[in-house]
Amino acid sequence: MKIALSSTGRDLDSEVDPRFGRCAYFVIVNPDDMSFEAFENESVSLGGGAGIQSAQFIASQGATVVITGNVGPNAIRTLSAAGLEVIVGVAGSIREAVERYKRGELSPTDQATVPDHYGMGTGGGQTPFPGGGMGMGRGMGMGRGMGMGGGMGMRGGYGAQQAPSSPPADQELSALKQEAKALRDHLNSILARIKDLEEKK
């Protein structure tokens, strides 16, 4: 079997990236001998559809399990449709995450933990057009159009939807609450891992 993990780096000692669709790298591990391959995530700078593209890439690599921090609705649907087991809320190193999976400590889910577009605009202005960070309060048309006419003509590739320059207050509030919950869950996972490590000393 193969386990795919969202990663901040290229090796087993790298940390699990809390983002799935816009993680820095994917590390795909064979848990039997801990051999692995690392891939740069080419979907990280997409204006939309990063979760779907990343999920399709992982499925194409023959992975059967995905371990990550958070996953959005489009990604979870794509991964589930491909028959992959999805585990979220994981922190720590890639090596530790795989060991925890092997010990049966991680449980799969079929629920998204963050809204669409999670993680956009957090990597040094990687949003290719304004409004890309809708719902997350990030990259919302704050001069990140990169000379592309405010995204006009770009959105045709993403369903030709003309998004408003800023989301309604209730929509943004809901998205922020979801993000806060995801961050709390991620923090709890980190604290639990710290406690585990301290008890093993």
Salt bridges, closest charged atoms under 4 A:
ASP13 OD1 - ARG95 NH2 3.32
ASP17 OD2 - ARG19 NH2 3.05
GLU40 OE1 - ARG10 NH2 3.70
GLU96 OE1 - ARG193 NE 3.57
GLU99 OE2 - LYS102 NZ 3.84
GLU105 OE1 - ARG100 NE 3.51
GLU105 OE2 - ARG103 NE 2.69
GLU179 OE2 - ARG138 NH2 2.17
ASP185 OD2 - LYS181 NZ 2.99
